[in-house]
Amino acid sequence: MVRSFSTIDERTIEHYWFQYGYPHQRVVKAGGQSCLRFLFSKGTKPSETHKQIAETYGEGAMSRSRVYQRCTWFGEGRTSLGDEPKSGRPKTSTNEENTTRVDELIRCDRRMKIREIALKLEIPKSTVHEIVHDTLGYRKVSARWVPKILTEDHKLQRIEISQRLLQRCQQDNGDEDTTHIGVGPGRDFQANNNLFDNLITGDETWVHLNTPETKRDSMTWKHPSSPVTKKFKVQRSAAKVMATVFWDAKDVILIDILPQGQCINAARYCSTLDRFKEAIRRKRPGLLRRGVVLQHDNATPHSANLTQQWLQRYGWEILPHPAHSPDLAPSDFHLFGPLKRHLGGMAFETEDYLISELRNWFDNLDVDFFRVGINSLLSR
C-alpha cells in the first residue's frame, strides 16, 4: 500500500533526510561547488575561494582541504567533481570467464568448497556462490549410503540372476513380455503367474525394546517466528530380539522370535523352517503339494550345508539371490523399513510387550501391502 506524504511519520522523514541529506544541505553543497568552479575560472586563489564560500554558505559548507583538492582537480583538467572509474576488477565478477573457471575447478575437484574457489580465483565468495548455484546449477549433496560396493563380478552376477528371473516369469506367463508390466495397488502384473503365486519370502531383523524416532519422522511444521525445536540424541536399547518373518502376497505366514541373547545359525534356522512348514500346511492348503518357491538372501544360515540339505529333502525351490543386494529382497526394501518407522519412539518394558506390538502391526496390514511388495520384485 502506498502512503501519501501526509501520512508518513516524522521518523520516516528523519531517516530519509539522514540518508540523502537535509534539503538545505543539498542546496548548500550544490551552490558551493558551483561557486568553487566560478571562482577557479576567475583565477582566485584556493584560500580566498574557501573564505568566500564560508562567508556565503557558512563554515560547514566546504572544508579547506576539500577546496584545495577541488582546485587541484580543476588544474589537472578535470571538469566533473564526481568519482572517476577506478582501476581493478569490474563491479561484477559474474561473467563468462569466471563462470568457465569455476566450472573447471569443480569438475577437477567435486569436493572443493566455495571459500577455496573464491581464494583461488580471487573473486568474492558471494559471486562464487551465485555462479555455482544460480548460473551453473550445482547442488552439493552427500553420497548415497550402500551396504557394500559391488565388484564387477558382483554386478555381472546380479545381471545374470535378474535375467534368469525375468525369463522364468516369461515362461510362467506363456512367453509374454513382462518387462513393461507395472505394479502397484490394484494393478496385478499378471493374473496367472505361477512363480509369484507360490513365492514366499523371508528374512531376519533385529528389533530393539527402545527404538529411537528418526529425524525425518520427527519433522514438524513451524512458522518463521516459531522457536526452533530440539531433539535429544537417543541410543537404541541394548536389549533386542531377532524376528524371522515369512510372508507372501497375501499375508504373514510365520513370525518366529528368538529370545534375547540368541542369534540365528544353521541349526536354529532349520528349526524355524520346520515350524514354517507346519504354518504353510495350516494357512496355505495345497501349496506344499504344488511346490514352495522360497526367496531369501544368501546369509550364512541360509546358505549353510545343513540348510541346503533340509531344503533338498522337501524339494523346495530356492530363487537365486545376488550377493550384497538388499534392494532385491522384499523384506528389506518393503517390510522392515515401515516396521522400524512404526516402532520409532516406542519403549517397551518387557519382551512380551514388544512381541505383542509386532504381531498387532502385522495383523493390521492391508492385503495390498503384501501383494505390492511381492509384485514389485519384478520391476526391480
Contacts in CASP RR format, 6 or more apart in sequence:
PFRMAT RR
TARGET T0000
AUTHOR 0000-0000-0000
METHOD contacts of the structure
MODEL  1
MVRSFSTIDERTIEHYWFQYGYPHQRVVKAGGQSCLRFLFSKGTKPSETH
KQIAETYGEGAMSRSRVYQRCTWFGEGRTSLGDEPKSGRPKTSTNEENTT
RVDELIRCDRRMKIREIALKLEIPKSTVHEIVHDTLGYRKVSARWVPKIL
TEDHKLQRIEISQRLLQRCQQDNGDEDTTHIGVGPGRDFQANNNLFDNLI
TGDETWVHLNTPETKRDSMTWKHPSSPVTKKFKVQRSAAKVMATVFWDAK
DVILIDILPQGQCINAARYCSTLDRFKEAIRRKRPGLLRRGVVLQHDNAT
PHSANLTQQWLQRYGWEILPHPAHSPDLAPSDFHLFGPLKRHLGGMAFET
EDYLISELRNWFDNLDVDFFRVGINSLLSR
17 23 0 8 1.000
20 26 0 8 1.000
28 57 0 8 1.000
28 58 0 8 1.000
28 61 0 8 1.000
29 61 0 8 1.000
29 62 0 8 1.000
31 57 0 8 1.000
32 53 0 8 1.000
32 56 0 8 1.000
32 57 0 8 1.000
32 61 0 8 1.000
32 62 0 8 1.000
33 62 0 8 1.000
33 70 0 8 1.000
33 81 0 8 1.000
35 49 0 8 1.000
35 52 0 8 1.000
35 53 0 8 1.000
35 56 0 8 1.000
35 57 0 8 1.000
36 49 0 8 1.000
36 53 0 8 1.000
36 62 0 8 1.000
36 67 0 8 1.000
36 70 0 8 1.000
36 71 0 8 1.000
37 74 0 8 1.000
39 48 0 8 1.000
39 49 0 8 1.000
39 52 0 8 1.000
40 49 0 8 1.000
40 70 0 8 1.000
40 71 0 8 1.000
40 74 0 8 1.000
40 75 0 8 1.000
44 52 0 8 1.000
46 67 0 8 1.000
46 68 0 8 1.000
46 71 0 8 1.000
47 64 0 8 1.000
49 67 0 8 1.000
49 71 0 8 1.000
50 62 0 8 1.000
50 64 0 8 1.000
50 67 0 8 1.000
50 68 0 8 1.000
53 61 0 8 1.000
53 62 0 8 1.000
53 67 0 8 1.000
54 60 0 8 1.000
54 61 0 8 1.000
54 62 0 8 1.000
70 81 0 8 1.000
73 81 0 8 1.000
78 84 0 8 1.000
89 123 0 8 1.000
92 127 0 8 1.000
93 123 0 8 1.000
93 124 0 8 1.000
93 127 0 8 1.000
94 127 0 8 1.000
94 130 0 8 1.000
94 131 0 8 1.000
94 135 0 8 1.000
98 121 0 8 1.000
98 123 0 8 1.000
98 127 0 8 1.000
98 131 0 8 1.000
99 131 0 8 1.000
99 135 0 8 1.000
99 136 0 8 1.000
101 121 0 8 1.000
102 117 0 8 1.000
102 121 0 8 1.000
102 128 0 8 1.000
102 131 0 8 1.000
102 132 0 8 1.000
102 136 0 8 1.000
103 136 0 8 1.000
105 112 0 8 1.000
105 117 0 8 1.000
105 120 0 8 1.000
105 121 0 8 1.000
106 112 0 8 1.000
106 117 0 8 1.000
106 132 0 8 1.000
106 136 0 8 1.000
106 138 0 8 1.000
114 125 0 8 1.000
114 128 0 8 1.000
114 129 0 8 1.000
114 132 0 8 1.000
115 125 0 8 1.000
117 128 0 8 1.000
117 132 0 8 1.000
118 124 0 8 1.000
118 125 0 8 1.000
118 127 0 8 1.000
118 128 0 8 1.000
121 128 0 8 1.000
132 138 0 8 1.000
133 139 0 8 1.000
147 324 0 8 1.000
147 326 0 8 1.000
148 324 0 8 1.000
150 158 0 8 1.000
150 324 0 8 1.000
154 322 0 8 1.000
154 323 0 8 1.000
154 324 0 8 1.000
157 322 0 8 1.000
157 323 0 8 1.000
158 322 0 8 1.000
158 325 0 8 1.000
158 328 0 8 1.000
161 320 0 8 1.000
161 321 0 8 1.000
161 322 0 8 1.000
162 322 0 8 1.000
162 328 0 8 1.000
164 320 0 8 1.000
165 319 0 8 1.000
165 320 0 8 1.000
166 178 0 8 1.000
166 179 0 8 1.000
166 378 0 8 1.000
168 195 0 8 1.000
169 178 0 8 1.000
169 190 0 8 1.000
169 193 0 8 1.000
169 195 0 8 1.000
169 196 0 8 1.000
169 378 0 8 1.000
170 176 0 8 1.000
170 177 0 8 1.000
170 178 0 8 1.000
172 193 0 8 1.000
172 194 0 8 1.000
172 195 0 8 1.000
173 190 0 8 1.000
173 192 0 8 1.000
173 193 0 8 1.000
176 190 0 8 1.000
178 189 0 8 1.000
178 190 0 8 1.000
178 378 0 8 1.000
181 189 0 8 1.000
181 190 0 8 1.000
181 378 0 8 1.000
181 379 0 8 1.000
182 189 0 8 1.000
182 378 0 8 1.000
182 379 0 8 1.000
183 189 0 8 1.000
183 372 0 8 1.000
183 373 0 8 1.000
183 375 0 8 1.000
183 376 0 8 1.000
183 378 0 8 1.000
183 379 0 8 1.000
184 368 0 8 1.000
184 372 0 8 1.000
184 375 0 8 1.000
184 376 0 8 1.000
185 368 0 8 1.000
185 372 0 8 1.000
186 368 0 8 1.000
188 371 0 8 1.000
188 375 0 8 1.000
189 196 0 8 1.000
189 375 0 8 1.000
189 378 0 8 1.000
190 196 0 8 1.000
195 293 0 8 1.000
196 249 0 8 1.000
196 374 0 8 1.000
196 375 0 8 1.000
196 377 0 8 1.000
196 378 0 8 1.000
197 249 0 8 1.000
198 287 0 8 1.000
198 290 0 8 1.000
198 291 0 8 1.000
198 292 0 8 1.000
198 293 0 8 1.000
199 248 0 8 1.000
199 249 0 8 1.000
199 293 0 8 1.000
199 294 0 8 1.000
199 295 0 8 1.000
199 319 0 8 1.000
199 374 0 8 1.000
200 246 0 8 1.000
200 247 0 8 1.000
200 248 0 8 1.000
200 253 0 8 1.000
200 280 0 8 1.000
200 292 0 8 1.000
200 293 0 8 1.000
200 294 0 8 1.000
200 295 0 8 1.000
201 246 0 8 1.000
201 247 0 8 1.000
201 248 0 8 1.000
201 294 0 8 1.000
201 295 0 8 1.000
201 296 0 8 1.000
201 329 0 8 1.000
201 330 0 8 1.000
201 331 0 8 1.000
201 374 0 8 1.000
202 244 0 8 1.000
202 245 0 8 1.000
202 246 0 8 1.000
202 247 0 8 1.000
202 294 0 8 1.000
202 295 0 8 1.000
202 296 0 8 1.000
202 331 0 8 1.000
203 244 0 8 1.000
203 245 0 8 1.000
203 296 0 8 1.000
203 297 0 8 1.000
203 329 0 8 1.000
203 331 0 8 1.000
203 332 0 8 1.000
203 336 0 8 1.000
204 242 0 8 1.000
204 243 0 8 1.000
204 244 0 8 1.000
204 245 0 8 1.000
204 264 0 8 1.000
204 299 0 8 1.000
205 242 0 8 1.000
205 243 0 8 1.000
205 245 0 8 1.000
205 331 0 8 1.000
205 336 0 8 1.000
205 339 0 8 1.000
206 240 0 8 1.000
206 241 0 8 1.000
206 242 0 8 1.000
206 243 0 8 1.000
207 240 0 8 1.000
207 241 0 8 1.000
207 242 0 8 1.000
207 243 0 8 1.000
207 339 0 8 1.000
207 343 0 8 1.000
207 354 0 8 1.000
207 358 0 8 1.000
208 236 0 8 1.000
208 237 0 8 1.000
208 239 0 8 1.000
208 240 0 8 1.000
208 343 0 8 1.000
209 237 0 8 1.000
209 239 0 8 1.000
209 240 0 8 1.000
209 347 0 8 1.000
209 348 0 8 1.000
209 349 0 8 1.000
209 350 0 8 1.000
209 351 0 8 1.000
209 354 0 8 1.000
210 234 0 8 1.000
210 236 0 8 1.000
210 237 0 8 1.000
210 239 0 8 1.000
210 345 0 8 1.000
210 346 0 8 1.000
210 347 0 8 1.000
210 348 0 8 1.000
211 236 0 8 1.000
211 237 0 8 1.000
211 340 0 8 1.000
211 343 0 8 1.000
211 344 0 8 1.000
211 345 0 8 1.000
211 346 0 8 1.000
212 234 0 8 1.000
212 235 0 8 1.000
212 236 0 8 1.000
212 344 0 8 1.000
212 345 0 8 1.000
213 234 0 8 1.000
213 344 0 8 1.000
213 345 0 8 1.000
214 341 0 8 1.000
214 344 0 8 1.000
215 231 0 8 1.000
217 341 0 8 1.000
217 344 0 8 1.000
218 231 0 8 1.000
220 229 0 8 1.000
222 229 0 8 1.000
237 347 0 8 1.000
239 260 0 8 1.000
239 351 0 8 1.000
240 260 0 8 1.000
241 257 0 8 1.000
241 258 0 8 1.000
241 259 0 8 1.000
241 260 0 8 1.000
241 351 0 8 1.000
241 354 0 8 1.000
241 355 0 8 1.000
242 257 0 8 1.000
242 258 0 8 1.000
242 262 0 8 1.000
242 263 0 8 1.000
242 264 0 8 1.000
243 255 0 8 1.000
243 256 0 8 1.000
243 257 0 8 1.000
243 258 0 8 1.000
243 358 0 8 1.000
244 254 0 8 1.000
244 255 0 8 1.000
244 256 0 8 1.000
244 257 0 8 1.000
244 258 0 8 1.000
244 264 0 8 1.000
244 269 0 8 1.000
244 272 0 8 1.000
245 252 0 8 1.000
245 254 0 8 1.000
245 255 0 8 1.000
245 256 0 8 1.000
245 331 0 8 1.000
245 335 0 8 1.000
245 362 0 8 1.000
246 252 0 8 1.000
246 253 0 8 1.000
246 254 0 8 1.000
246 276 0 8 1.000
246 279 0 8 1.000
247 253 0 8 1.000
247 331 0 8 1.000
247 335 0 8 1.000
247 370 0 8 1.000
248 284 0 8 1.000
248 370 0 8 1.000
248 374 0 8 1.000
249 370 0 8 1.000
249 371 0 8 1.000
249 373 0 8 1.000
249 374 0 8 1.000
249 375 0 8 1.000
250 367 0 8 1.000
250 370 0 8 1.000
250 371 0 8 1.000
251 283 0 8 1.000
251 367 0 8 1.000
251 370 0 8 1.000
252 362 0 8 1.000
252 365 0 8 1.000
252 370 0 8 1.000
253 276 0 8 1.000
253 279 0 8 1.000
253 280 0 8 1.000
253 283 0 8 1.000
253 284 0 8 1.000
254 272 0 8 1.000
254 275 0 8 1.000
254 276 0 8 1.000
254 279 0 8 1.000
255 358 0 8 1.000
255 359 0 8 1.000
255 362 0 8 1.000
256 272 0 8 1.000
256 275 0 8 1.000
256 276 0 8 1.000
257 351 0 8 1.000
257 355 0 8 1.000
257 358 0 8 1.000
258 264 0 8 1.000
258 268 0 8 1.000
259 351 0 8 1.000
260 351 0 8 1.000
262 268 0 8 1.000
264 272 0 8 1.000
264 301 0 8 1.000
265 300 0 8 1.000
265 301 0 8 1.000
265 304 0 8 1.000
266 300 0 8 1.000
266 301 0 8 1.000
266 304 0 8 1.000
266 305 0 8 1.000
266 306 0 8 1.000
266 307 0 8 1.000
267 306 0 8 1.000
268 301 0 8 1.000
269 301 0 8 1.000
269 302 0 8 1.000
269 304 0 8 1.000
269 307 0 8 1.000
270 306 0 8 1.000
270 307 0 8 1.000
270 310 0 8 1.000
273 307 0 8 1.000
273 310 0 8 1.000
273 311 0 8 1.000
277 288 0 8 1.000
277 314 0 8 1.000
280 287 0 8 1.000
280 288 0 8 1.000
280 292 0 8 1.000
281 288 0 8 1.000
291 315 0 8 1.000
291 316 0 8 1.000
291 317 0 8 1.000
292 314 0 8 1.000
292 316 0 8 1.000
292 317 0 8 1.000
293 316 0 8 1.000
293 317 0 8 1.000
293 319 0 8 1.000
294 311 0 8 1.000
294 316 0 8 1.000
294 317 0 8 1.000
294 318 0 8 1.000
294 319 0 8 1.000
295 318 0 8 1.000
295 319 0 8 1.000
295 321 0 8 1.000
295 329 0 8 1.000
295 330 0 8 1.000
295 377 0 8 1.000
296 302 0 8 1.000
296 318 0 8 1.000
296 321 0 8 1.000
296 329 0 8 1.000
297 321 0 8 1.000
297 325 0 8 1.000
297 326 0 8 1.000
297 329 0 8 1.000
297 332 0 8 1.000
298 321 0 8 1.000
298 323 0 8 1.000
301 307 0 8 1.000
311 318 0 8 1.000
321 328 0 8 1.000
321 329 0 8 1.000
322 328 0 8 1.000
326 332 0 8 1.000
326 333 0 8 1.000
327 333 0 8 1.000
327 380 0 8 1.000
328 377 0 8 1.000
328 380 0 8 1.000
330 373 0 8 1.000
330 374 0 8 1.000
330 376 0 8 1.000
330 377 0 8 1.000
333 376 0 8 1.000
333 380 0 8 1.000
334 372 0 8 1.000
334 373 0 8 1.000
334 376 0 8 1.000
335 373 0 8 1.000
339 358 0 8 1.000
339 361 0 8 1.000
342 361 0 8 1.000
343 357 0 8 1.000
346 357 0 8 1.000
348 354 0 8 1.000
348 357 0 8 1.000
END
